[in-house]
């Protein structure tokens, strides 16, 4: 069927090419008519100016000639200056000119061609004004004055801006892309909307004025400065002095597509495409299209977006609708399962937070009871033992508080936790003796509670030892450093006290520190600090399941 319609397409192409030729002829005719209309409109303007000059010629010799001409130029639109020239070429009276514009001298006027034409008998002369007489491109229109016996008595002249005589290229009757220009009697440009359009590369403008003078108007084609082919139409504006020239792009080889595309080409082409489409539509192509649609839906499901449903398949064949329904049921089942799992997860999260909260509260209650019992004791050793126990319980309570306040109840950041724990330990002893200042420099390491508890208890023992032996009765500076060094992490507590006593027997604190280090698969040491003091160091294996934070996230805090 498609091959059978192919001759109709070829026939329509031939008809359309003929229409293209008609369009080119019509464009040339339209451009020529537009040039003649523009010339007629501009000629009417010049004729009215001629009548005005003829009426002013007898009145331009009075006492108040210059003020009258100046006032007239200011009231009339399209006039730049008015002159009264004597028979000898001398300016008798002129309107007030624009600043910087000189009054023409008699010697200059007598040497001009237009004045000679006036003397030889021409009644009206139109020529281009010299540049130094006008602030913009202008025409000089001169009307001959005669004495009663017909003797030459000078001329009345007017400067008319060329811009007011130029044709309007926005006229809807003009072809798209039209340009306009004014030329003199030799074909030289006086004014143009686009100089490139009127500067042919092949010299085709030469001689067109002679043809227009003979036939009133002239139409021809040429290439502009940019090599683009254009159609030109010119007509006489005023006698043999000024001409109007219009130009428009020549119709291209494919411009026939804009002539009458529906009737000449698109209709046969549409019939051909319809026949071809019908063959494809009623073949397996209609099935492939729906399969492609279901494949896209399945790809969306593979990315986890089950809110998209194959609703367009309602217009598909029955087999496709069954397959789409199966995909829809699958998406619905997965959506319900995910909703149930998310609800269960949220409920579990809430319960875990509540458990951590309750454990923290219970530990705080135990700590408060131990504090009350501590105040009731008189034995210093017993009070110290209860105080140490209360600090350990408070450290464990801080772990549970950190967990239920964090976004992930299963892990906590060691940097934030250690910073808060050190501040809590220092604050607990702040009012009981000389001032102790602390600084914490810790890397970020996300850690689970099983590793956080022995780490916190080791820190409690290390800080307690420093408070008892290094800062007792004197205060000082406590430095806590936590560094993640790949597979190994190091926690250090440094004081500026007198240093560890080598003869002192290790107490419960030292024993607990060693036990907590073993729980972390590490070891604990007490070493002298450079410059005095003691460093309690815990070295342990970095948890394998969790990765240390970016080193750019390292920082320290002070309390």
Secondary structure, DSSP 8 states (H G I E B T S, - for coil): -HHHHHHHHHHHHHHHHHHHHHHHHHHHHHHHHHHHHHHHHHHHHHHHHHHHHHHHHGGGGSTTHHHHHHHHHHHSTT--EEEEE-TTS-EEEE----TT-----HHHHHTSHHHHHHHTT-SEEEEE--GGG-SS-EEEEEEEEE-TTS-EEEEEEEEEEGGGTS--TT-TTS-TT-EEEEEETTS-EEEES-GGGGS-TT-TTTTHHHHHHHHSEEEEEEE-TTS-EEEEEEEEEETTTEEEEEEEE---TTGGGGTSHIIIIIHHHHHHHHHHHHHHHTTTHHHHHHHHHHHHHHHHHHTT--S---GGGGGS-HHHHHHHHHHHHHHHHHHHHHHHHHHHHHHHHHHHHHHHHHHHHHHHHHHHHHHHHHHH---HHHHHHHHHHHHHHHHHHHHHHHHHHSSSTTEEEHHHHHHHHHHHHHHHTTTSSS-EEEEEEE--BEEEHHHHHHHHHHHHHHHHHIIIIISTTT-EEEEEEEEEETTEEEEEEE--SS---TTS---HHHHHHHHHHHHTT-EEEEEE-TTSSEEEEEEEE--TTS-B--GGG-EEEE-
